[in-house]
Amino acid sequence: KKTAEKGQKISQTSSPSQTSLENADLFDINRNYYLIHERMWDMGFGDIMDEEGKLIGRMKRILFSIRRRVELQELDGTVVATIHSKIVSARGAQDLKTPEGELIARIKKKILTFFKSKFFLEDPMGNRWYEADGDFFGWSFKIYDLTTGKLVGEIEKADRWRDVFLGGIFDYADKYALRILDNETDRRILLGFVLSIDNVMHDTGGMGPMMGGSRRRGGLPGPFGLPRRRI
């Protein structure tokens, strides 16, 4: 019942027109893997692929935005969600919004964590829906539904799941993956959560580039890379 109520709340904070969103290939409820490729991120572009390496969506960073806006787009360029960094926030808060600017959820980092990173996703009223627990290096996260306590997603460097992505014949540089463990959780919520975590980990320095990989925006590979430059 609580899960159904949460789904209803999510729909209430969604765009008034649900038809295009429900049919959006990027947020297909049957998708269980998202591969994030931060290709040309210095230029403001990134790709979102499925486990077969097929392009299913794009990320576009608005370079001259005070709140460092990131757009999630379908392949035809339709914006289906946006992420905005709060200008002043000790928790590195990120707002997930509809294309029309309506707040869907807010992502915050727990401040007093000494060895592991922890993030929360809250609804517009401040109720916590999901929690993401990171490992020491900030490379792996597990996402839990706080209503049910159920593990609903995992974030890993793409090469950790070589058996899933094209049988291991793949270029894993600058790529990380979201694996979703059910067919109920709103994909827009989880994908927005993951990209917001990545934004915070880079902007605050964290433990370095969230998923390691090659040089990115002036950072170095490995757990103690430099934070990316602020816009």
Long-range contacts (C-beta under 8 A, 24 or more apart in sequence): 2-147, 2-148, 3-145, 3-147, 3-148, 3-184, 6-129, 6-147, 7-184, 7-186, 9-123, 10-104, 10-186, 10-189, 13-98, 13-102, 13-103, 13-104, 13-105, 13-123, 13-124, 14-98, 14-102, 14-104, 15-98, 15-99, 15-100, 15-102, 16-100, 20-78, 20-80, 21-80, 21-188, 24-74, 24-78, 24-80, 25-56, 25-57, 25-74, 25-75, 26-56, 26-57, 26-72, 26-74, 26-80, 26-187, 26-191, 27-80, 27-186, 27-187, 27-188, 27-191, 28-187, 29-183, 29-184, 29-187, 30-183, 31-56, 31-180, 31-187, 32-179, 32-180, 32-181, 32-183, 33-161, 33-164, 33-165, 33-177, 33-178, 33-179, 33-180, 34-177, 34-178, 34-180, 34-187, 34-191, 34-194, 35-158, 35-165, 35-175, 35-176, 35-177, 36-175, 36-176, 36-177, 36-178, 36-194, 36-195, 36-198, 37-174, 37-175, 38-174, 38-175, 38-216, 39-174, 41-174, 41-216, 41-217, 42-217, 48-72, 48-191, 51-164, 51-165, 51-166, 52-165, 52-166, 53-165, 53-166, 53-170, 59-195, 63-231, 64-231, 65-231, 68-199, 68-203, 68-230, 68-231, 70-195, 70-199, 72-188, 72-191, 72-192, 72-195, 80-188, 81-188, 81-191, 81-192, 83-192, 83-195, 83-196, 83-199, 85-199, 85-203, 92-199, 92-200, 92-203, 92-204, 94-196, 94-199, 94-200, 96-188, 96-189, 96-192, 96-193, 96-196, 104-188, 104-189, 104-192, 105-129, 105-189, 105-192, 105-193, 107-192, 107-193, 107-196, 107-197, 107-200, 109-200, 109-204, 117-141, 117-197, 117-201, 117-206, 117-207, 119-193, 119-196, 119-197, 119-200, 121-189, 121-193, 129-189, 130-189, 130-190, 130-193, 132-193, 132-197, 136-207, 137-207, 137-208, 137-212, 137-223, 138-201, 138-206, 138-207, 138-208, 138-210, 138-223, 139-210, 139-211, 139-212, 139-223, 141-194, 141-197, 143-190, 143-193, 145-185, 150-182, 151-181, 152-180, 152-181, 152-182, 152-185, 152-190, 153-178, 153-179, 153-180, 153-181, 153-185, 153-190, 153-194, 154-178, 154-179, 154-181, 155-179, 155-194, 155-197, 155-211, 156-211, 157-211, 157-212, 157-213, 158-211, 172-213, 173-213, 173-214, 174-213, 174-214, 174-216, 175-211, 175-213, 176-210, 176-211, 176-213, 202-227, 202-228, 203-227, 203-228, 203-230
